[in-house]
């Protein structure tokens, strides 16, 4: 298939950006979206032009680095699919595709389609760990965990930190990401001793950079792992409880 690409090009964080038009010819419908961009970049390099900068790593839908807006949708038109797993059969011959970086104040553009997602790292660093001395490995059955809690913790842990939830949110909110990172620790016995402190710390850092949640719901729809906004409700409940406990202590 032959496609027309309108790609956002930006030389650096402080440079003005613009859309450039490129032709992608003889694209296999079985190739991935990133493989299609690889072919376009090969042509640009052969002509002595600057290739399109975009992020990728595993190309298996695990690392979360490949995120971009495709025709106004985070990761493109296919639900629960990362950009690297989006195949060109989702498009038709002759289509014009608009490709942009994440559009959110919390993710400043570094170059072309690459954004700075270090704000996510700061949220995790602020409280995404446990300090309980576990000692040597124990038999799994020694710490009974209700199956429902274990299943929900695993659902939350599926978050790959791609940032689609932020990019899709009209408010640029990061509640879905933060609540998922909190839930996979807060639901398990090992995460209970620091549950309140962790929640206050991570929510506090989140609020420094990102917008507020107004229950729009687009974050769940855009999430390639289908993480539920129920985790946001859980985070809000834990945050209120932690604030009340802190005030009583003061």
NULO-177186 format. One line per 2 residues: number of its first residue (from 1); for each residue x, y, z of N, C-alpha, C, O. Coordinates in Angstrom, 2 decimals, padded with zeros to 5 digits. Example, Ala and Ser with C-alpha at 12.3 -4.5 7.8 and 13.67 -1.06 7.14 Angstrom:
<atoms>
1> 013.19,-005.69,007.80,012.30,-004.50,007.80,013.20,-003.30,007.80,014.24,-003.32,008.46  012.85,-002.25,007.08,013.67,-001.06,007.14,012.90,000.03,007.87,013.41,001.14,008.04
</atoms>
This chain:
<atoms>
1> 000.85,-001.18,000.00,000.00,000.00,000.00,000.89,001.24,000.00,002.04,001.21,000.42  000.31,002.34,-000.49,000.99,003.62,-000.51,000.26,004.58,000.42,-000.96,004.68,000.40
3> 001.03,005.29,001.25,000.45,006.15,002.27,001.11,007.52,002.26,002.27,007.66,001.86  000.37,008.51,002.71,000.91,009.85,002.92,000.98,010.09,004.41,-000.02,009.94,005.12
5> 002.15,010.47,004.89,002.35,010.70,006.32,002.56,012.19,006.58,003.36,012.84,005.92  001.83,012.71,007.54,002.06,014.07,008.04,002.65,013.93,009.43,001.94,013.59,010.38
7> 003.94,014.18,009.54,004.70,013.87,010.76,005.15,015.16,011.43,005.63,016.08,010.77  004.98,015.22,012.75,005.46,016.37,013.51,006.98,016.33,013.61,007.55,015.34,014.08
9> 007.63,017.39,013.16,009.09,017.51,013.26,009.44,018.69,014.16,008.92,019.79,013.99  010.30,018.44,015.11,010.73,019.48,016.05,012.18,019.20,016.42,012.49,018.14,016.95
11> 013.05,020.14,016.15,014.48,019.92,016.32,014.90,019.81,017.78,015.90,019.16,018.08  014.17,020.43,018.69,014.54,020.39,020.10,013.45,020.96,020.97,012.46,021.49,020.46
13> 013.60,020.86,022.29,012.55,021.30,023.22,012.16,022.76,023.06,011.00,023.12,023.22  013.12,023.60,022.76,012.84,025.04,022.65,012.65,025.51,021.22,012.50,026.70,020.97
15> 012.65,024.58,020.28,012.51,024.92,018.87,011.04,024.85,018.44,010.29,024.05,018.98  010.64,025.68,017.48,009.26,025.57,016.96,009.09,024.29,016.16,010.02,023.85,015.48
17> 007.92,023.70,016.23,007.65,022.48,015.48,006.77,022.74,014.27,006.20,023.82,014.13  006.66,021.72,013.41,005.87,021.85,012.19,005.56,020.45,011.67,006.23,019.48,012.03
19> 004.55,020.35,010.84,004.24,019.09,010.18,004.98,019.03,008.84,004.99,019.99,008.07  005.60,017.89,008.58,006.23,017.62,007.30,005.51,016.45,006.64,005.04,015.54,007.32
21> 005.43,016.47,005.33,004.73,015.42,004.59,005.73,014.47,003.94,006.70,014.89,003.32  005.48,013.16,004.10,006.34,012.13,003.54,005.46,011.08,002.86,004.31,010.87,003.24
23> 006.02,010.45,001.86,005.32,009.37,001.17,005.92,008.03,001.60,007.14,007.83,001.54  005.05,007.13,002.03,005.47,005.77,002.36,004.93,004.85,001.27,003.71,004.66,001.16
25> 005.80,004.28,000.48,005.38,003.49,-000.68,005.71,002.01,-000.50,006.65,001.65,000.21  004.91,001.18,-001.14,005.10,-000.28,-001.10,005.18,-000.81,000.33,006.05,-001.61,000.65
27> 004.28,-000.36,001.16,004.25,-000.78,002.56,003.45,-002.08,002.67,002.32,-002.15,002.19  004.02,-003.09,003.29,003.32,-004.35,003.49,002.27,-004.20,004.58,002.54,-003.58,005.61
29> 001.11,-004.75,004.37,000.06,-004.68,005.39,000.42,-005.50,006.61,-000.18,-005.33,007.67  001.40,-006.39,006.49,001.84,-007.22,007.62,002.94,-006.56,008.45,003.31,-007.08,009.50
31> 003.46,-005.44,007.99,004.50,-004.75,008.76,003.86,-003.97,009.91,002.69,-003.60,009.85  004.64,-003.74,010.94,004.15,-002.95,012.06,004.27,-001.46,011.74,004.92,-001.08,010.76
33> 003.65,-000.64,012.56,003.71,000.80,012.33,005.14,001.30,012.44,005.57,002.15,011.66  005.89,000.77,013.41,007.28,001.20,013.56,008.15,000.70,012.41,009.08,001.40,012.01
35> 007.86,-000.46,011.90,008.60,-000.95,010.73,008.34,-000.06,009.52,009.24,000.17,008.71  007.12,000.44,009.41,006.82,001.38,008.33,007.64,002.65,008.48,008.17,003.18,007.50
37> 007.75,003.16,009.73,008.57,004.34,009.97,010.05,004.05,009.71,010.78,004.92,009.24  010.48,002.84,010.01,011.86,002.45,009.69,012.14,002.58,008.20,013.19,003.07,007.79
39> 011.19,002.12,007.37,011.36,002.20,005.92,011.42,003.65,005.45,012.22,004.00,004.59  010.56,004.49,006.02,010.58,005.91,005.67,011.92,006.52,006.07,012.50,007.29,005.30
41> 012.42,006.18,007.25,013.71,006.70,007.69,014.86,006.22,006.82,015.81,006.97,006.58  014.79,004.98,006.36,015.83,004.48,005.45,015.91,005.36,004.20,016.99,005.71,003.73
43> 014.73,005.71,003.68,014.71,006.57,002.49,015.25,007.96,002.79,015.97,008.53,001.97  014.92,008.51,003.95,015.42,009.83,004.33,016.95,009.82,004.47,017.63,010.74,004.02
45> 017.47,008.78,005.08,018.93,008.68,005.27,019.64,008.56,003.93,020.69,009.17,003.72  019.07,007.77,003.04,019.70,007.62,001.71,019.72,008.94,000.95,020.62,009.18,000.14
47> 018.73,009.80,001.21,018.69,011.10,000.53,019.47,012.17,001.30,019.50,013.33,000.91  020.10,011.77,002.40,020.89,012.71,003.17,020.05,013.62,004.05,020.52,014.68,004.46
49> 018.82,013.22,004.34,017.94,014.03,005.18,017.89,013.48,006.60,018.26,012.33,006.86  017.44,014.32,007.52,017.35,013.94,008.93,016.22,012.94,009.13,015.08,013.22,008.77
51> 016.52,011.75,009.71,015.45,010.78,009.94,014.49,011.25,011.03,014.82,012.12,011.84  013.32,010.66,011.03,012.30,010.97,012.04,012.70,010.31,013.36,012.95,009.11,013.41
53> 012.75,011.11,014.41,013.13,010.59,015.73,011.89,010.05,016.43,010.90,010.76,016.61  011.96,008.78,016.84,010.88,008.21,017.65,011.49,007.18,018.60,012.59,006.68,018.36
55> 010.76,006.88,019.66,011.29,005.97,020.69,010.77,004.56,020.49,009.64,004.36,020.05  011.61,003.60,020.80,011.21,002.19,020.79,012.26,001.38,021.53,013.38,001.84,021.72
57> 011.89,000.20,021.95,012.84,-000.68,022.62,012.48,-002.13,022.32,013.06,-002.74,021.42  011.52,-002.68,023.09,011.24,-004.11,022.96,010.48,-004.47,021.69,010.65,-005.56,021.14
59> 009.64,-003.57,021.23,008.74,-003.81,020.09,007.86,-005.04,020.32,007.50,-005.75,019.37  007.53,-005.29,021.57,006.68,-006.42,021.93,005.53,-005.99,022.84,004.88,-006.83,023.46
61> 005.27,-004.68,022.92,004.18,-004.20,023.75,004.43,-004.29,025.23,003.49,-004.37,026.02  005.71,-004.28,025.63,006.06,-004.46,027.04,006.69,-003.21,027.65,006.36,-002.84,028.77
63> 007.58,-002.56,026.91,008.39,-001.49,027.51,007.64,-000.16,027.60,007.92,000.63,028.49  006.70,000.11,026.71,005.91,001.33,026.77,006.56,002.56,026.17,006.02,003.66,026.31
65> 007.70,002.41,025.49,008.40,003.60,024.99,007.91,004.07,023.63,008.28,005.17,023.22  007.11,003.30,022.93,006.81,003.59,021.52,005.61,004.52,021.33,005.19,004.74,020.20
67> 005.05,005.05,022.41,003.81,005.79,022.30,003.86,007.03,021.43,004.83,007.78,021.48  002.84,007.24,020.63,002.66,008.44,019.82,001.19,008.55,019.44,000.44,007.58,019.50
69> 000.78,009.75,019.06,-000.58,009.97,018.61,-000.67,009.68,017.11,000.12,010.22,016.33  -001.60,008.84,016.73,-001.79,008.46,015.34,-003.22,008.81,014.95,-004.17,008.21,015.45
71> -003.37,009.77,014.05,-004.70,010.27,013.68,-005.51,010.67,014.91,-006.70,010.39,015.00  -004.83,011.32,015.86,-005.50,011.84,017.03,-005.80,010.83,018.12,-006.44,011.17,019.12
73> -005.35,009.59,017.95,-005.60,008.56,018.94,-004.27,008.04,019.50,-003.32,007.82,018.76  -004.23,007.87,020.82,-003.02,007.34,021.44,-002.79,005.91,020.98,-003.66,005.05,021.13
75> -001.63,005.65,020.42,-001.23,004.34,019.89,-002.01,003.93,018.63,-001.80,002.84,018.11  -002.89,004.78,018.14,-003.57,004.45,016.89,-004.97,003.91,017.07,-005.51,003.92,018.17
77> -005.57,003.44,015.97,-007.01,003.11,015.96,-007.39,001.79,016.59,-008.57,001.56,016.84  -006.45,000.92,016.86,-006.79,-000.41,017.36,-006.75,-000.43,018.88,-005.75,-000.04,019.48
79> -007.82,-000.87,019.51,-007.92,-000.87,020.97,-006.93,-001.85,021.58,-006.64,-002.91,021.02  -006.43,-001.47,022.77,-005.54,-002.31,023.57,-004.33,-002.80,022.76,-003.96,-003.97,022.80
81> -003.74,-001.86,022.04,-002.60,-002.16,021.19,-001.57,-001.05,021.30,-001.92,000.13,021.16  -000.32,-001.40,021.54,000.73,-000.40,021.53,001.11,-000.08,020.09,000.79,-000.84,019.17
83> 001.79,001.04,019.89,002.17,001.45,018.54,003.01,000.39,017.85,002.85,000.15,016.65  003.91,-000.26,018.60,004.79,-001.25,017.98,004.04,-002.50,017.56,004.51,-003.26,016.71
85> 002.86,-002.73,018.15,002.06,-003.91,017.78,000.93,-003.57,016.82,000.15,-004.45,016.43  000.84,-002.31,016.44,-000.16,-001.89,015.46,000.33,-002.24,014.06,001.41,-001.81,013.66
87> -000.45,-003.02,013.32,-000.05,-003.43,011.97,-000.71,-002.55,010.91,-001.78,-001.99,011.13  -000.06,-002.46,009.79,-000.51,-001.55,008.74,-001.79,-002.01,008.07,-002.40,-001.26,007.31
89> -002.22,-003.23,008.34,-003.51,-003.68,007.81,-004.67,-002.94,008.46,-005.82,-003.05,008.01  -004.38,-002.17,009.53,-005.41,-001.33,010.14,-005.70,-000.09,009.30,-006.64,000.65,009.60
91> -004.91,000.13,008.25,-005.08,001.28,007.37,-005.38,000.80,005.95,-005.28,-000.39,005.65  -005.74,001.74,005.10,-006.08,001.41,003.71,-005.13,002.12,002.76,-004.54,003.15,003.08
93> -004.98,001.54,001.57,-004.14,002.14,000.55,-004.63,003.56,000.24,-005.82,003.79,000.04  -003.69,004.49,000.20,-004.02,005.88,-000.08,-004.35,006.72,001.12,-004.59,007.92,000.98
95> -004.36,006.14,002.31,-004.68,006.90,003.52,-003.63,007.98,003.80,-002.45,007.83,003.47  -004.09,009.05,004.41,-003.19,010.06,004.97,-003.20,009.88,006.48,-004.27,009.90,007.10
97> -002.02,009.71,007.08,-001.91,009.44,008.51,-001.16,010.59,009.17,-000.08,010.98,008.74  -001.76,011.12,010.23,-001.14,012.21,010.99,-000.48,011.62,012.23,-001.11,010.92,013.01
99> 000.81,011.90,012.39,001.60,011.31,013.47,002.19,012.43,014.33,002.91,013.29,013.83  001.86,012.41,015.61,002.31,013.45,016.54,002.88,012.82,017.81,002.63,011.65,018.10
101> 003.66,013.60,018.56,004.08,013.13,019.89,002.94,013.26,020.88,001.91,013.86,020.57  003.11,012.70,022.08,002.13,012.93,023.14,001.95,014.43,023.33,002.94,015.16,023.42
103> 000.71,014.88,023.41,000.42,016.29,023.63,-000.04,016.48,025.08,-001.23,016.38,025.37  000.90,016.75,025.97,000.58,016.96,027.37,001.68,017.81,028.00,002.86,017.63,027.69
105> 001.29,018.71,028.86,002.26,019.60,029.50,003.28,018.81,030.32,004.43,019.23,030.46  002.85,017.67,030.87,003.76,016.86,031.67,004.77,016.09,030.87,005.71,015.53,031.43
107> 004.60,016.06,029.54,005.51,015.34,028.65,006.08,016.31,027.61,005.64,016.28,026.46  007.03,017.15,027.97,007.60,018.09,026.99,008.29,017.36,025.85,008.94,016.34,026.05
109> 008.14,017.90,024.65,008.74,017.29,023.46,010.25,017.51,023.49,010.72,018.62,023.72  011.00,016.43,023.27,012.46,016.52,023.18,012.91,016.68,021.73,013.76,017.52,021.42
111> 012.34,015.85,020.86,012.65,015.94,019.43,011.63,015.12,018.65,011.38,013.96,018.98  011.05,015.71,017.62,010.10,015.02,016.75,009.01,014.33,017.57,008.16,014.99,018.17
113> 009.02,012.98,017.60,007.98,012.22,018.28,008.41,011.76,019.67,007.70,010.98,020.31  009.55,012.23,020.14,010.10,011.80,021.43,009.73,012.82,022.50,009.95,014.02,022.32
115> 009.19,012.35,023.62,008.84,013.23,024.73,009.59,012.78,025.99,010.06,011.65,026.09  009.68,013.70,026.93,010.33,013.44,028.21,009.29,012.93,029.20,008.40,013.69,029.62
117> 009.38,011.65,029.58,008.43,011.05,030.51,009.05,010.83,031.89,008.60,009.98,032.65  010.08,011.60,032.21,010.75,011.44,033.50,009.83,011.79,034.67,010.10,011.39,035.80
119> 008.75,012.54,034.41,007.79,012.83,035.49,007.20,011.55,036.05,006.91,011.46,037.24  007.00,010.55,035.20,006.54,009.25,035.67,007.56,008.62,036.61,007.20,008.04,037.63
121> 008.83,008.74,036.26,009.88,008.17,037.10,009.87,008.81,038.49,010.07,008.13,039.49  009.65,010.11,038.53,009.63,010.81,039.82,008.48,010.33,040.70,008.61,010.24,041.92
123> 007.34,010.04,040.07,006.20,009.52,040.83,006.55,008.17,041.46,006.30,007.95,042.64  007.11,007.29,040.67,007.46,005.96,041.17,008.55,006.05,042.23,008.49,005.37,043.26
125> 009.56,006.88,041.99,010.66,007.02,042.94,010.19,007.55,044.29,010.79,007.25,045.32  009.11,008.34,044.28,008.65,008.95,045.52,008.04,007.96,046.49,007.96,008.24,047.69
127> 007.61,006.81,046.01,006.98,005.88,046.94,006.73,004.50,046.40,006.09,003.69,047.07  007.20,004.20,045.21,006.89,002.91,044.60,007.81,001.79,045.03,008.42,001.13,044.18
129> 007.92,001.58,046.33,008.75,000.49,046.83,008.23,000.08,048.19,007.37,000.75,048.76  008.74,-001.02,048.72,008.43,-001.43,050.08,009.75,-001.66,050.81,010.74,-002.08,050.20
131> 009.78,-001.38,052.10,011.01,-001.52,052.87,010.93,-002.64,053.90,011.78,-002.72,054.78  009.92,-003.50,053.78,009.79,-004.60,054.72,010.94,-005.58,054.52,011.25,-005.97,053.40
133> 011.58,-005.98,055.64,012.65,-006.96,055.56,012.03,-008.34,055.37,011.43,-008.90,056.29  012.16,-008.88,054.19,011.53,-010.16,053.89,012.44,-011.34,054.16,011.99,-012.48,054.25
135> 013.75,-011.07,054.28,014.68,-012.17,054.52,014.80,-013.06,053.32,014.62,-012.62,052.18  015.11,-014.32,053.55,015.25,-015.26,052.44,013.88,-015.62,051.88,012.85,-015.37,052.50
137> 013.90,-016.20,050.71,012.65,-016.57,050.04,011.85,-017.56,050.89,012.39,-018.53,051.42  010.56,-017.30,050.99,009.67,-018.17,051.74,008.78,-018.95,050.78,008.61,-018.59,049.62
139> 008.22,-020.00,051.30,007.26,-020.74,050.52,006.06,-019.85,050.23,005.60,-019.11,051.10  005.56,-019.91,049.02,004.48,-019.01,048.59,003.24,-019.13,049.46,002.52,-018.15,049.66
141> 002.98,-020.32,049.98,001.76,-020.52,050.75,001.84,-019.95,052.16,000.83,-019.94,052.87  003.01,-019.48,052.60,003.14,-018.93,053.94,002.49,-017.55,054.08,002.16,-017.13,055.18
143> 002.30,-016.85,052.97,001.63,-015.55,052.99,000.36,-015.65,052.17,000.36,-015.40,050.97  -000.73,-016.02,052.83,-001.99,-016.19,052.08,-002.50,-014.86,051.54,-002.59,-013.87,052.28
145> -002.84,-014.83,050.28,-003.36,-013.64,049.62,-004.67,-014.03,048.93,-004.68,-014.96,048.12  -005.75,-013.35,049.24,-007.02,-013.67,048.56,-006.86,-013.58,047.04,-006.19,-012.68,046.52
147> -007.46,-014.51,046.34,-007.29,-014.55,044.89,-007.75,-013.27,044.22,-007.11,-012.80,043.28  -008.85,-012.69,044.70,-009.34,-011.45,044.11,-008.30,-010.34,044.23,-008.10,-009.57,043.29
149> -007.64,-010.26,045.39,-006.61,-009.24,045.58,-005.41,-009.50,044.69,-004.85,-008.58,044.09  -005.02,-010.76,044.60,-003.87,-011.11,043.75,-004.17,-010.80,042.29,-003.31,-010.27,041.58
151> -005.38,-011.11,041.84,-005.75,-010.84,040.45,-005.78,-009.35,040.17,-005.30,-008.91,039.12  -006.32,-008.57,041.08,-006.39,-007.11,040.89,-004.99,-006.50,040.91,-004.70,-005.58,040.15
153> -004.13,-007.01,041.79,-002.76,-006.50,041.84,-002.04,-006.78,040.53,-001.28,-005.94,040.04  -002.27,-007.94,039.96,-001.64,-008.28,038.67,-002.20,-007.41,037.55,-001.47,-007.01,036.65
155> -003.50,-007.13,037.61,-004.10,-006.24,036.61,-003.45,-004.86,036.66,-003.16,-004.26,035.62  -003.23,-004.35,037.87,-002.60,-003.04,038.03,-001.15,-003.06,037.57,-000.66,-002.11,036.96
157> -000.45,-004.16,037.88,000.96,-004.27,037.53,001.19,-004.38,036.03,002.32,-004.29,035.56  000.11,-004.58,035.27,000.24,-004.66,033.81,000.58,-003.32,033.18,000.96,-003.26,032.01
159> 000.46,-002.22,033.95,000.77,-000.89,033.42,002.22,-000.84,032.94,003.14,-001.22,033.67  002.43,-000.37,031.70,003.77,-000.29,031.13,004.31,001.13,031.12,005.40,001.38,030.61
161> 003.55,002.07,031.69,004.04,003.44,031.81,004.26,004.14,030.49,005.17,004.96,030.36  003.43,003.84,029.51,003.62,004.42,028.17,003.19,005.88,028.11,003.72,006.65,027.31
163> 002.23,006.28,028.96,001.76,007.66,028.97,000.54,007.92,028.11,000.12,009.07,027.98  -000.04,006.88,027.51,-001.22,007.08,026.68,-002.37,007.67,027.48,-003.16,008.46,026.95
165> -002.48,007.29,028.75,-003.56,007.81,029.59,-003.47,009.32,029.73,-004.48,010.02,029.69  -002.24,009.82,029.90,-002.03,011.27,030.03,-002.31,011.97,028.71,-002.98,013.00,028.67
167> -001.80,011.40,027.63,-001.95,012.02,026.31,-003.40,012.07,025.88,-003.80,013.01,025.18  -004.20,011.08,026.28,-005.60,011.03,025.87,-006.50,011.88,026.75,-007.60,012.25,026.33
169> -006.05,012.20,027.95,-006.88,012.94,028.91,-006.95,014.42,028.53,-005.91,015.03,028.29  -008.14,015.01,028.48,-008.25,016.45,028.19,-007.55,017.32,029.21,-007.16,018.45,028.92
171> -007.38,016.79,030.44,-006.73,017.54,031.50,-005.25,017.21,031.65,-004.56,017.80,032.49  -004.75,016.28,030.85,-003.36,015.86,031.00,-003.12,015.25,032.37,-002.07,015.47,032.98
173> -004.09,014.46,032.87,-004.00,013.87,034.20,-003.27,012.53,034.16,-003.30,011.82,033.16  -002.62,012.20,035.28,-001.87,010.94,035.37,-002.43,010.04,036.45,-001.71,009.21,037.01
175> -003.72,010.18,036.75,-004.31,009.39,037.83,-004.32,007.90,037.52,-004.13,007.09,038.43  -004.55,007.52,036.27,-004.60,006.09,035.97,-003.23,005.45,036.16,-003.12,004.38,036.77
177> -002.19,006.10,035.66,-000.83,005.57,035.86,-000.49,005.48,037.34,-000.05,004.43,037.81  -000.71,006.56,038.08,-000.34,006.59,039.49,-001.14,005.58,040.30,-000.60,004.91,041.17
179> -002.42,005.49,040.01,-003.26,004.55,040.77,-002.88,003.11,040.49,-002.95,002.26,041.38  -002.47,002.81,039.26,-002.03,001.45,038.93,-000.75,001.11,039.68,-000.61,000.01,040.21
181> 000.20,002.06,039.71,001.45,001.82,040.41,001.23,001.69,041.91,001.94,000.94,042.58  000.25,002.42,042.46,-000.07,002.28,043.87,-000.78,000.96,044.16,-000.47,000.28,045.13
183> -001.74,000.61,043.31,-002.59,-000.55,043.60,-001.81,-001.85,043.63,-002.10,-002.72,044.45  -000.82,-002.00,042.74,-000.15,-003.30,042.70,000.70,-003.53,043.95,001.09,-004.66,044.23
185> 000.99,-002.46,044.72,001.64,-002.61,046.02,000.63,-002.58,047.16,000.73,-003.36,048.10  -000.35,-001.68,047.07,-001.29,-001.49,048.17,-002.25,-002.65,048.36,-002.85,-002.79,049.42
187> -002.41,-003.49,047.34,-003.34,-004.61,047.45,-002.72,-005.84,048.11,-003.44,-006.76,048.51  -001.40,-005.87,048.23,-000.72,-007.05,048.74,-000.30,-006.87,050.18,-000.08,-005.73,050.61
189> -000.18,-007.96,050.96,000.20,-007.84,052.38,001.52,-007.10,052.59,001.66,-006.33,053.53  002.49,-007.34,051.70,003.80,-006.71,051.86,003.75,-005.19,051.71,004.66,-004.49,052.17
191> 002.70,-004.69,051.08,002.60,-003.25,050.86,001.84,-002.50,051.91,001.72,-001.27,051.82  001.31,-003.19,052.93,000.46,-002.52,053.91,001.18,-001.58,054.88,000.65,-000.51,055.17
193> 002.39,-001.92,055.39,003.01,-001.03,056.38,003.19,000.41,055.90,003.10,001.34,056.70  003.45,000.61,054.63,003.71,001.95,054.11,002.61,002.44,053.17,002.83,003.35,052.37
195> 001.45,001.84,053.26,000.38,002.16,052.32,000.01,003.64,052.36,-000.09,004.27,051.30  -000.20,004.20,053.53,-000.59,005.60,053.63,000.53,006.53,053.20,000.30,007.46,052.43
197> 001.74,006.29,053.69,002.85,007.15,053.34,003.13,007.12,051.85,003.40,008.15,051.23  003.06,005.93,051.27,003.30,005.77,049.83,002.26,006.53,049.02,002.59,007.21,048.05
199> 001.00,006.42,049.42,-000.07,007.09,048.69,000.09,008.60,048.73,-000.03,009.26,047.70  000.35,009.15,049.90,000.52,010.60,050.02,001.71,011.09,049.19,001.63,012.13,048.54
201> 002.80,010.33,049.21,004.00,010.75,048.49,003.78,010.72,046.98,004.13,011.68,046.29  003.22,009.65,046.47,003.08,009.51,045.03,002.04,010.45,044.47,002.22,011.03,043.40
203> 000.93,010.62,045.20,-000.10,011.56,044.74,000.44,012.99,044.79,000.16,013.79,043.90  001.21,013.30,045.82,001.77,014.64,045.93,002.69,014.98,044.78,002.63,016.09,044.24
205> 003.56,014.05,044.39,004.46,014.28,043.26,003.67,014.35,041.95,003.98,015.17,041.09  002.66,013.50,041.81,001.83,013.53,040.61,001.19,014.90,040.42,001.15,015.43,039.30
207> 000.68,015.47,041.50,-000.04,016.74,041.39,000.88,017.91,041.06,000.40,018.97,040.66  002.18,017.74,041.22,003.12,018.81,040.89,003.22,019.04,039.38,003.54,020.14,038.94
209> 002.94,018.01,038.59,003.19,018.06,037.15,001.94,017.90,036.31,001.81,018.53,035.26  001.02,017.06,036.75,-000.10,016.68,035.90,-001.41,017.31,036.36,-001.52,017.82,037.48
211> -002.41,017.27,035.47,-003.71,017.86,035.74,-004.56,017.01,036.65,-004.13,015.96,037.14  -005.78,017.45,036.88,-006.71,016.77,037.78,-007.68,015.90,036.99,-008.05,016.22,035.86
213> -008.08,014.80,037.60,-009.03,013.88,036.97,-010.45,014.39,037.12,-010.87,014.78,038.21  -011.19,014.40,036.03,-012.62,014.75,036.07,-013.49,013.61,035.55,-014.59,013.83,035.04
215> -012.98,012.39,035.68,-013.73,011.18,035.31,-014.18,011.19,033.86,-015.28,010.73,033.54  -013.34,011.72,032.98,-013.67,011.71,031.55,-013.68,010.28,031.00,-014.51,009.94,030.16
217> -012.74,009.45,031.49,-012.72,008.04,031.11,-011.91,007.69,029.89,-011.76,006.51,029.57  -011.36,008.70,029.20,-010.60,008.41,027.99,-009.31,007.67,028.30,-008.77,006.96,027.45
219> -008.80,007.82,029.53,-007.56,007.14,029.90,-007.71,005.62,029.81,-006.83,004.94,029.28  -008.82,005.11,030.32,-009.05,003.66,030.26,-009.20,003.20,028.81,-008.69,002.14,028.44
221> -009.90,003.99,028.01,-010.10,003.61,026.60,-008.80,003.61,025.83,-008.61,002.79,024.93  -007.88,004.52,026.19,-006.61,004.62,025.45,-005.55,003.67,025.96,-004.57,003.42,025.26
223> -005.71,003.15,027.16,-004.69,002.30,027.76,-004.51,001.01,026.96,-005.48,000.28,026.76  -003.29,000.71,026.49,-003.10,-000.51,025.71,-003.25,-001.79,026.53,-003.36,-002.87,025.97
225> -003.26,-001.67,027.85,-003.43,-002.83,028.71,-004.82,-002.88,029.34,-005.12,-003.78,030.13  -005.67,-001.92,028.99,-007.05,-001.95,029.47,-007.19,-001.79,030.97,-008.11,-002.36,031.56
227> -006.31,-001.03,031.59,-006.37,-000.84,033.04,-007.61,-000.02,033.41,-007.90,001.00,032.78  -008.32,-000.49,034.42,-009.62,000.09,034.77,-009.48,001.36,035.60,-008.56,001.49,036.41
229> -010.39,002.30,035.38,-010.41,003.51,036.20,-010.90,003.22,037.62,-010.92,004.12,038.46  -011.30,001.99,037.90,-011.63,001.62,039.28,-010.42,001.84,040.19,-010.59,002.11,041.38
231> -009.22,001.72,039.65,-008.02,001.93,040.46,-007.90,003.39,040.89,-007.34,003.68,041.94  -008.43,004.31,040.07,-008.41,005.72,040.47,-009.30,005.91,041.69,-008.93,006.64,042.61
233> -010.46,005.27,041.71,-011.35,005.36,042.87,-010.67,004.80,044.12,-010.80,005.35,045.21  -009.94,003.70,043.94,-009.21,003.11,045.07,-008.14,004.06,045.58,-007.97,004.22,046.79
235> -007.41,004.70,044.66,-006.37,005.65,045.05,-006.98,006.84,045.79,-006.43,007.28,046.80  -008.09,007.36,045.30,-008.74,008.50,045.96,-009.19,008.15,047.37,-009.07,008.95,048.29
237> -009.70,006.94,047.53,-010.14,006.49,048.86,-008.93,006.37,049.80,-008.98,006.84,050.94  -007.86,005.75,049.31,-006.66,005.62,050.13,-006.07,006.99,050.48,-005.55,007.19,051.58
239> -006.14,007.92,049.54,-005.58,009.24,049.77,-006.37,009.98,050.86,-005.78,010.62,051.73  -007.69,009.90,050.81,-008.52,010.55,051.83,-008.24,009.96,053.22,-008.13,010.68,054.20
241> -008.14,008.63,053.26,-007.85,007.97,054.54,-006.48,008.39,055.07,-006.33,008.64,056.27  -005.50,008.46,054.19,-004.15,008.84,054.61,-004.12,010.27,055.12,-003.43,010.56,056.10
243> -004.86,011.16,054.48,-004.92,012.55,054.93,-005.57,012.66,056.31,-005.10,013.42,057.15  -006.63,011.90,056.53,-007.31,011.93,057.82,-006.41,011.38,058.91,-006.36,011.93,060.02
245> -005.67,010.30,058.60,-004.75,009.73,059.58,-003.64,010.70,059.92,-003.25,010.83,061.08  -003.14,011.38,058.91,-002.07,012.36,059.12,-002.55,013.52,059.99,-001.82,013.98,060.86
247> -003.77,013.98,059.75,-004.31,015.11,060.52,-004.54,014.72,061.98,-004.29,015.50,062.89  -005.02,013.49,062.18,-005.20,013.02,063.56,-003.86,012.94,064.28,-003.75,013.31,065.45
249> -002.85,012.46,063.56,-001.52,012.36,064.15,-000.94,013.72,064.49,-000.27,013.87,065.51  -001.20,014.72,063.64,-000.70,016.06,063.89,-001.38,016.69,065.09,-001.08,017.83,065.45
</atoms>
